[in-house]
Amino acid sequence: MNHMNFKANEDEKKLKGSYYTPDWIADFVARWIKCYGVRSVLEPSCGDGVFFDAVIRELPVKKLELLGYDIDSSAVDTCRRKSFASNAGLSLHHQDFLAWAIDNIQSKSPQKFDAVVGNPPFVRYQYLEKEQQANAQKIFDLLEMKFTKHTNLWIPFVVSSIEFLVPGGVIGMVIPSEILHVLYAQGLRKYLLSSCSKILLIDPEDLWFDNTLQGAMLLMARKKGTPSEESHVGIIRTRGVEFAKGNPYELFEQAEYIPGHLLPEKWTYALLSREEFAAYKRVCTSDVMFAFRELANVDVGIVTGANKFFLVSDAVVQQYSLSAKAHPMFGRSEHCPGIIYDHNQHNENREKGYPSNFLYFDSEQDGDIYGEYLAIGIAQNIPARYKCRIRSPWYKVPSVFSTPVSMLKRSNGMPRLILNRMNAYTTDTAYRITPAPDVDAAALVVCFLNSVTALSAELEGRFYGGGVLELVPSEIERLAVPYMGGVGQNIDELNRDVRQMEGRTLLEKQDAFLFSNISDIDMADIAVLRKALFRLQMRRQRIALDR
């Protein structure tokens, strides 16, 4: 999960972003760039020189020019001490690469390279020193890319590296696998499509770096020879080191690519094979398919500012005589294992002692009447929390309303809508969904559960180290959802199935129920997409494909 981390909690390695590359990856990259007859190589974060070692071993060195930067002086010293071939022109600098990059971009005759290799530092913007933050922002400005403070140091490293390639030059870099989907990498994805003719991502099932949940990929790209060249994106899924023993040139040239102009804002779509991509496009053109935003509105749930204080069990309600202020609520997957939230589900949660009550203090007198309970919040310093501090009184939660449908923000398996039969409230761990005037709430909930929509969620959503899928409102609005008005009467049966059936069996049954009588949808396409869905779910959860 991508929890907010504070600088004081992080170790030195993470703050510097220095996870050194295994030799076999560096060797693979060196063998690849050799195929393009390179004479000059840039390494923007050379560390102890693992890429330079590999390049010098692989390339004829008589006319090789190598340029390296690193802010870690001991790493640069290690790099210098290594017995590099004396006839390779190696120039090493203990300096921030971005500072040099800014000068080079602005130079009248910027230095260009045949190849760039490396493993740039993975450091969040918030952890960078002020000077590095300014340098990162300057790179974005110079390359006319939209800047965001959610960015990460590896992004300006990659874009400036590509900027310094000659036409037809190549880049081989280890980068975070979140390049495919995170919002802050959207500018980089656009930049790559405008600058490179072929972009191949090697996507490993295993983690290449110990002691980190950060998934990494190998970016292999070739810069366009002319601006009119089309760009293509491909992704190859690998396990272990086997792929690196083959011919890297053949792997790059013969991979299956999707034309860049067909890819939406996220590159997760390139995880689909050509057959799967075509099937997805065909199904989405059906008359029964809609973007979710055409069927419903998405709102965030209630923001309490202190869920543990405002969401309580029956025992707390009784202890402090809060029943007049207690309203039914849910907000976690265990609160609703099915797709209906009703009195039965609510009572089940109460019996389990879940915090199934939302406390809504909405009148002037509440401060006096419920002073005993509110004093607990004061003792915990809750009024000083930002969300509580900006409202008056601190204990009156704003924007309190319920909607006919809800959806949890995160899911381990596949996302589902929940029919809110008892108008329960939901916190900001869930979304409040309001169906369009001509859309039946129960039918929408039933229709949402299918392989196409679940695959759409894998393609549009994001996940972090723990493998849990998360969707923000703009991503939910883009989901591909079938809608047929009459299927809502089936919801109680489906609710039982969701609670009892294994996911694959459930989807097969639902897909047949929703799609088998739709004239412009081929069930063979649905089967292809269901298979693609399971593969992407296993990728997210890091489950080996042959299990």
C-alpha positions in Angstrom: 0.0 0.0 0.0 1.2 3.5 -0.7 0.9 4.9 2.9 2.2 8.4 3.6 5.7 8.0 4.8 7.7 10.6 6.7 11.4 11.2 6.0 12.4 10.4 9.5 11.0 6.9 9.2 13.0 6.0 6.1 16.4 4.4 5.9 19.4 5.9 4.1 19.2 3.4 1.2 15.6 4.4 0.5 16.2 8.1 0.8 19.0 7.9 -1.7 17.0 5.5 -3.9 20.1 3.4 -4.3 19.2 -0.2 -5.0 22.1 -1.6 -7.0 21.5 -3.5 -10.2 22.3 -7.3 -10.5 25.2 -8.0 -12.9 23.1 -10.2 -15.2 20.7 -7.3 -16.0 23.6 -4.9 -16.7 25.2 -7.6 -19.0 21.9 -8.0 -20.9 21.6 -4.3 -21.5 25.3 -4.1 -22.6 24.8 -6.9 -25.1 21.7 -5.2 -26.4 23.3 -1.7 -27.0 26.3 -3.4 -28.6 24.0 -4.4 -31.5 23.5 -0.7 -32.4 27.2 0.1 -32.8 27.3 2.6 -30.0 30.4 4.8 -29.4 29.3 7.0 -26.6 27.4 5.9 -23.4 25.9 8.0 -20.6 25.2 6.6 -17.1 23.3 9.3 -15.1 23.5 7.4 -11.8 26.6 5.2 -12.2 26.8 4.0 -8.5 29.7 1.5 -8.2 29.9 1.0 -12.0 28.0 -2.2 -12.7 26.8 -0.9 -16.1 30.2 0.5 -17.1 31.8 -2.9 -16.2 29.3 -4.7 -18.5 29.6 -2.2 -21.3 33.4 -2.3 -21.3 33.3 -6.2 -21.3 30.9 -6.3 -24.2 31.8 -3.4 -26.5 34.9 -2.9 -28.6 36.6 -0.1 -26.5 38.9 1.6 -28.9 36.7 4.6 -29.5 34.3 4.2 -26.6 33.4 7.4 -24.6 31.8 6.8 -21.2 30.3 9.6 -19.0 29.0 8.9 -15.5 27.4 10.9 -12.6 26.6 10.1 -9.0 26.0 12.1 -5.9 27.4 9.3 -3.7 31.1 10.1 -3.4 32.1 6.6 -2.1 30.2 4.9 -5.0 32.1 7.2 -7.5 35.4 6.3 -5.7 34.6 2.6 -6.0 33.8 3.1 -9.7 37.2 4.9 -10.2 39.2 2.2 -8.4 37.9 -0.5 -10.6 40.3 -1.6 -13.3 38.5 -0.2 -16.2 40.1 -0.8 -19.6 42.5 2.1 -20.0 41.6 2.7 -23.6 38.0 3.4 -22.8 37.5 7.2 -22.4 35.8 7.2 -19.0 34.8 10.5 -17.4 33.3 10.2 -13.9 31.7 13.1 -11.9 30.7 13.3 -8.3 27.8 15.6 -9.1 24.0 15.7 -9.3 23.2 14.5 -12.8 20.1 16.8 -13.0 22.3 19.9 -12.4 24.5 18.9 -15.4 21.4 17.9 -17.4 19.9 21.4 -17.0 23.1 23.0 -18.4 23.3 20.5 -21.2 19.7 21.0 -22.3 20.2 24.8 -22.4 23.6 24.5 -24.1 23.9 25.8 -27.7 25.4 22.4 -28.7 24.2 19.9 -26.1 26.2 16.7 -25.7 24.4 13.7 -27.3 25.0 10.0 -26.8 24.4 6.8 -28.7 23.1 5.0 -25.6 22.1 5.7 -22.1 22.1 2.9 -19.5 21.5 2.7 -15.8 19.2 2.4 -12.8 18.1 5.9 -11.8 17.3 6.6 -8.1 13.7 5.9 -7.0 13.1 8.8 -4.5 9.8 10.6 -3.9 9.8 14.3 -4.5 8.9 15.0 -0.8 12.2 13.3 0.3 14.5 15.3 -2.0 16.7 18.1 -0.8 15.5 21.5 -1.8 18.1 21.9 -4.5 17.2 18.5 -6.1 13.5 19.5 -6.0 14.3 22.7 -7.9 16.4 20.8 -10.4 13.7 18.2 -11.0 11.1 20.9 -11.6 13.5 22.8 -13.9 13.9 19.7 -16.1 10.1 19.4 -16.4 9.9 23.1 -17.4 12.7 22.9 -20.0 11.1 19.9 -21.7 7.7 21.5 -21.5 6.2 18.7 -19.3 3.6 19.3 -16.7 5.1 19.2 -13.2 3.6 17.5 -10.2 4.9 17.3 -6.6 3.8 13.7 -6.6 6.6 12.9 -9.0 9.6 10.7 -8.3 13.3 11.4 -9.0 13.6 8.6 -11.6 11.3 10.5 -14.0 13.4 13.6 -14.7 16.4 11.2 -15.0 14.7 9.2 -17.7 13.3 12.1 -19.7 16.6 14.0 -19.7 18.5 10.9 -20.7 16.2 10.3 -23.7 16.6 14.0 -24.6 20.4 13.4 -24.8 20.1 10.5 -27.2 21.0 10.9 -30.9 18.3 10.0 -33.4 18.1 6.2 -33.4 20.0 6.0 -30.1 18.9 3.5 -27.4 18.2 3.5 -23.7 18.3 0.5 -21.3 17.2 1.5 -17.8 15.8 -0.2 -14.7 12.7 1.7 -13.7 9.7 1.2 -11.3 6.9 -0.9 -12.8 4.4 1.8 -11.8 5.4 3.6 -15.0 2.4 1.7 -16.6 -0.3 3.2 -14.4 0.6 6.0 -11.9 -0.8 9.4 -12.7 2.5 11.2 -12.0 4.2 9.2 -14.8 1.6 10.3 -17.4 3.8 13.1 -18.7 6.7 10.6 -19.0 4.5 8.2 -21.0 3.5 11.0 -23.4 7.1 12.0 -23.7 8.2 8.5 -24.5 5.6 8.1 -27.2 6.6 11.4 -28.8 10.3 10.6 -28.6 10.7 6.9 -29.2 9.8 4.6 -32.0 9.9 1.3 -30.0 9.4 1.0 -26.3 9.7 -2.4 -24.7 9.2 -3.1 -21.1 10.5 -6.3 -19.5 8.0 -7.1 -16.7 9.3 -9.7 -14.2 7.1 -11.8 -12.0 9.8 -11.8 -9.3 11.3 -8.8 -7.4 14.7 -7.9 -8.7 15.7 -6.0 -5.5 15.7 -7.6 -2.0 14.1 -5.9 0.9 11.7 -3.8 -1.2 8.2 -4.2 -2.4 8.9 -1.8 -5.3 8.4 -3.8 -8.5 10.9 -2.9 -11.2 11.0 -3.3 -14.9 13.6 -2.9 -17.6 12.9 -0.1 -20.1 14.4 -0.7 -23.5 13.6 2.0 -26.1 15.0 3.4 -29.3 14.7 7.1 -30.1 12.9 8.1 -33.3 15.1 8.6 -36.3 12.6 11.2 -37.6 9.7 13.0 -35.8 7.2 11.4 -38.1 8.1 7.8 -37.1 5.2 6.0 -35.3 5.7 4.8 -31.7 5.0 1.3 -30.4 4.8 -0.1 -26.9 5.3 -3.8 -25.9 5.5 -5.6 -22.6 7.1 -9.0 -22.1 6.4 -10.9 -18.9 9.4 -12.9 -17.5 10.4 -15.0 -14.6 13.9 -15.4 -13.3 17.0 -14.8 -15.4 16.2 -17.0 -18.4 15.2 -14.2 -20.7 18.6 -12.5 -20.2 20.4 -15.5 -21.6 18.8 -15.0 -25.1 19.6 -12.6 -27.9 18.4 -9.1 -26.6 18.3 -7.6 -30.1 15.9 -10.3 -31.3 13.8 -9.9 -28.2 13.5 -6.1 -28.8 13.0 -6.2 -32.5 10.5 -9.2 -32.6 8.4 -8.4 -29.6 4.6 -7.9 -30.0 3.9 -4.2 -30.0 0.7 -2.1 -29.8 0.8 1.2 -31.8 1.2 4.1 -29.3 -1.8 6.1 -30.7 -4.1 3.2 -29.7 -3.1 3.2 -26.1 -5.2 5.3 -23.6 -3.5 7.3 -20.9 -2.3 4.2 -19.1 0.0 1.6 -20.6 -1.5 -1.3 -18.7 -3.4 -1.9 -22.0 0.0 -3.0 -23.5 -0.1 -6.0 -21.0 -2.8 -7.4 -23.3 -1.8 -9.5 -26.3 -2.9 -8.3 -29.8 -5.7 -10.9 -29.7 -6.9 -9.7 -26.2 -6.6 -6.0 -27.1 -8.7 -6.6 -30.3 -11.3 -8.6 -28.4 -11.5 -5.8 -25.7 -12.0 -3.2 -28.4 -14.7 -5.3 -30.2 -16.7 -5.9 -27.0 -16.5 -2.3 -25.9 -18.2 -1.2 -29.2 -21.3 -3.2 -28.3 -24.6 -1.3 -27.9 -24.9 -2.6 -24.3 -21.4 -1.3 -23.2 -21.0 2.1 -21.5 -18.4 4.1 -19.8 -19.3 4.1 -16.1 -19.7 7.9 -16.1 -22.7 7.5 -18.5 -24.5 5.3 -16.0 -23.7 6.9 -12.6 -22.0 9.7 -10.6 -19.1 8.9 -8.3 -18.6 10.8 -5.0 -16.1 10.2 -2.3 -17.4 8.9 1.0 -17.8 10.8 4.2 -14.5 12.3 5.4 -14.6 12.2 9.2 -11.0 13.2 9.9 -10.9 10.5 12.6 -12.6 7.3 11.7 -11.8 5.5 14.9 -13.5 8.2 16.9 -16.6 8.7 14.7 -17.1 5.0 13.7 -18.0 2.9 16.7 -19.4 -0.5 17.8 -22.7 -1.0 19.6 -20.8 -1.3 22.9 -19.5 2.2 22.6 -23.0 3.6 21.7 -24.4 2.0 24.8 -21.6 3.0 27.1 -21.9 6.7 26.3 -25.7 6.8 25.5 -25.1 7.8 21.9 -28.0 6.0 20.2 -29.7 9.2 19.1 -26.5 10.1 17.1 -25.7 6.7 15.8 -26.4 5.8 12.2 -25.7 2.6 10.2 -22.5 2.6 8.3 -20.0 0.3 6.4 -16.7 0.9 4.8 -14.6 -2.2 4.7 -14.7 -5.4 2.7 -15.5 -7.5 5.8 -18.5 -5.3 6.5 -20.1 -6.5 3.2 -18.9 -9.8 1.8 -21.8 -9.8 -0.7 -23.3 -7.1 -3.0 -26.2 -6.0 -0.8 -26.1 -4.0 2.4 -29.3 -4.5 4.3 -30.7 -5.0 7.8 -29.4 -8.7 7.8 -25.9 -7.6 6.9 -26.0 -4.7 9.4 -27.1 -7.0 12.2 -24.4 -9.5 11.4 -21.8 -6.7 11.7 -23.2 -5.5 15.0 -23.1 -9.0 16.4 -19.4 -9.3 15.4 -18.7 -6.0 17.2 -17.7 -4.2 14.1 -17.7 -0.3 14.2 -21.1 -0.3 12.4 -22.3 3.0 13.7 -21.5 6.5 12.4 -21.7 9.3 15.0 -23.3 12.4 13.5 -23.3 15.3 15.9 -25.3 17.9 14.1 -26.9 20.2 16.7 -25.6 23.1 18.9 -26.5 21.2 22.1 -24.5 18.1 21.2 -21.3 19.5 22.7 -23.1 19.6 26.2 -25.2 16.5 25.9 -22.4 14.2 24.7 -19.6 16.0 26.5 -18.4 12.8 28.1 -17.7 11.1 24.8 -16.4 14.2 23.0 -13.9 14.6 25.9 -12.2 11.4 24.7 -11.6 13.0 21.3 -10.2 16.1 23.0 -7.9 14.0 25.1 -6.7 12.3 21.8 -6.1 15.8 20.3 -8.5 15.1 17.5 -9.8 18.7 17.3 -6.2 19.7 16.2 -6.2 17.3 13.2 -6.4 19.1 9.9 -9.9 17.9 8.8 -11.4 18.6 12.2 -9.5 21.9 12.7 -11.0 23.5 9.6 -14.7 22.9 10.6 -16.7 24.4 13.4 -17.6 22.7 15.7 -14.8 20.2 15.2 -17.1 17.2 15.8 -19.7 18.1 13.1 -18.8 16.0 10.1 -19.6 17.7 6.7 -21.2 16.3 3.6 -23.3 13.6 5.3 -25.5 11.8 2.8 -26.0 8.3 1.6 -26.5 6.9 -1.9 -28.3 3.9 -3.3 -25.1 2.3 -4.4 -21.6 2.1 -2.8 -18.2 0.8 -3.9 -15.1 0.1 -1.8 -12.0 2.1 -2.9 -9.8 -1.0 -2.6 -10.2 -4.7 -3.5 -8.0 -7.7 -3.4 -9.9 -9.7 -6.0 -12.2 -7.7 -8.2 -14.1 -4.5 -7.4 -17.9 -4.7 -6.9 -20.8 -2.4 -6.4 -22.9 -2.7 -3.3 -26.7 -2.1 -3.3 -27.3 0.1 -0.2 -30.8 -1.1 0.8 -30.8 0.6 4.2 -29.3 3.9 3.2 -26.3 3.3 5.4 -23.5 5.8 5.4 -20.0 5.1 4.0 -16.7 6.7 5.0 -13.9 7.7 2.6 -12.8 4.1 2.3 -15.7 3.8 -0.1 -17.4 5.8 -2.8 -21.0 7.0 -3.0 -22.5 6.1 -6.3 -25.7 7.7 -7.6 -27.2 6.0 -10.7 -28.3 8.2 -13.6 -32.1 8.9 -13.6 -32.9 6.1 -16.1 -30.6 3.6 -14.5 -31.9 1.0 -12.0 -29.6 0.7 -9.0 -30.0 -3.1 -8.6 -29.5 -3.7 -12.3 -26.3 -1.6 -12.2 -24.9 -3.6 -9.3 -25.7 -6.9 -11.2 -24.2 -5.7 -14.5 -21.0 -4.4 -12.9 -19.9 -7.9 -11.9 -18.4 -9.4 -15.1 -15.1 -10.2 -16.7 -15.0 -7.2 -19.0 -15.6 -4.6 -16.2 -13.2 -6.5 -13.9 -10.5 -6.4 -16.7 -11.2 -2.8 -17.3 -10.6 -2.1 -13.5 -7.2 -3.9 -13.8 -6.3 -1.7 -16.8 -7.5 1.6 -15.3 -6.7 1.1 -11.6 -3.4 1.2 -9.7 -1.8 -1.0 -7.1 1.2 -0.8 -4.9 3.6 -3.2 -3.2 0.8 -5.2 -1.4 -1.0 -6.1 -4.6 -4.4 -4.5 -3.6 -6.2 -2.8 -6.5 -7.3 0.8 -5.9 -9.5 3.0 -8.1 -9.9 6.7 -7.8 -13.1 8.4 -9.1 -11.7 9.4 -12.5 -10.6 5.8 -13.1 -14.1 4.4 -12.1 -15.7 6.9 -14.5 -13.7 5.3 -17.4 -14.6 1.7 -16.6 -16.3 -0.3 -19.3 -19.6 -1.5 -18.0 -22.5 -3.4 -19.7 -26.0 -2.3 -18.8 -29.3 -4.1 -19.3 -32.3 -2.7 -17.4 -34.1 -5.9 -16.5 -31.5 -7.9 -14.7 -31.9 -6.3 -11.2 -34.5 -8.9 -10.1 -31.6 -11.4 -10.1 -29.7 -9.5 -7.3 -30.5 -11.7 -4.3 -29.4 -14.8 -6.1 -26.2 -13.1 -7.2 -25.6 -11.8 -3.6 -25.7 -15.5 -2.4 -23.3 -16.5 -5.2 -20.8 -13.7 -4.4 -20.7 -14.9 -0.8 -20.4 -18.6 -1.6 -18.7 -19.0 -5.0 -15.1 -19.0 -6.0 -14.3 -16.0 -8.3 -13.7 -17.8 -11.6 -16.8 -19.9 -11.3 -18.8 -16.8 -10.4 -17.5 -14.9 -13.4 -18.2 -17.7 -15.8 -21.8 -17.8 -14.6 -22.2 -14.0 -14.7 -20.6 -13.6 -18.1 -23.0 -16.2 -19.5 -26.0 -14.6 -17.8 -25.1 -11.0 -19.0 -23.6 -11.6 -22.5 -24.8 -14.8 -24.1 -27.9 -13.3 -25.6 -26.3 -10.1 -26.8 -26.2 -10.2 -30.6 -23.1 -8.0 -31.1 -21.0 -9.7 -28.5 -19.1 -12.9 -29.3 -18.8 -15.3 -26.2 -15.4 -16.4 -27.6 -14.2 -12.8 -27.0 -15.6 -12.9 -23.5 -13.6 -16.1 -22.8 -10.4 -14.4 -24.1 -11.0 -11.4 -21.8 -11.7 -13.6 -18.8 -8.4 -15.4 -19.3 -6.6 -12.0 -19.6 -8.3 -10.8 -16.4 -7.0 -13.8 -14.4 -3.5 -13.2 -15.8 -3.5 -9.5 -14.8 -4.9 -10.3 -11.4 -2.2 -12.8 -10.8 0.4 -10.3 -12.0 -0.9 -7.8 -9.5 -0.9 -10.3 -6.6 2.5 -11.7 -7.7 1.2 -15.2 -8.1 3.2 -17.4 -10.5 1.3 -18.1 -13.7 1.6 -21.9 -13.6 0.0 -22.2 -10.1 
